[in-house]
Amino acid sequence: MIKTLLLGLLLLPVGCGITEPVVKKAETLTLFVGPERTECMTIIPTTCLQVRFSPEGSWENFSDPIEGFEFEPGFLYELRVRRIPIADPPADGSSFRWILLELVSKNAA
C-alpha cells in the first residue's frame, strides 16, 4: 500500500504534464529605435519607444528599459543589445532584461 502510494506521488508530476522549465539563453540582437516616443498602455498609460528588429520591419511599442541607453527624441538609433530571459518574472513586469552593448548609429531624423 505504501509502495503504491509513493509510486503514485512520484509519477504525479509526469501525469499532470509538469516538466522542467526550458532555460532560454541570452541573445544578442539589433534594435532600431524610432525618433519619438508614443503613447501606449502597459498596466497604466505611459509612453513607449518605437522599435523594430530589422530596418524594414514594422514599428512596435517597446516599454522595457534598456540598461545603458539614454533616449533623445529626434534621432534614429541602431543598437546592439543583449536580451536576457528572466526566469521568474513578476506578473506586471517584463520577461527580459535588456542591456545596451553598442550604440551602432545615431542619426538625426
Long-range contacts (C-beta under 8 A, 24 or more apart in sequence): 21-87, 23-85, 23-87, 24-85, 25-85, 26-82, 26-83, 26-84, 26-85, 27-82, 27-83, 28-80, 28-81, 28-82, 28-83, 28-101, 29-53, 29-80, 29-81, 29-82, 29-83, 30-54, 30-78, 30-79, 30-80, 30-81, 30-104, 31-62, 31-66, 31-77, 31-78, 31-79, 31-81, 32-57, 32-76, 32-77, 32-78, 32-79, 33-62, 33-71, 33-76, 33-77, 33-78, 33-79, 34-59, 34-76, 34-109, 35-73, 35-74, 35-75, 35-76, 35-109, 36-73, 36-74, 37-71, 37-73, 43-92, 63-94, 64-94, 64-96, 64-98, 65-98, 66-98, 66-99, 66-100, 67-97, 67-98, 67-99, 67-100, 68-99, 68-100, 69-100, 69-103, 72-106, 74-108, 74-109, 75-106, 75-107, 75-108, 75-109, 76-105, 76-106, 76-107, 76-108, 76-109, 77-103, 77-104, 77-105, 77-106, 78-103, 78-104, 78-105, 79-103, 79-104, 80-104
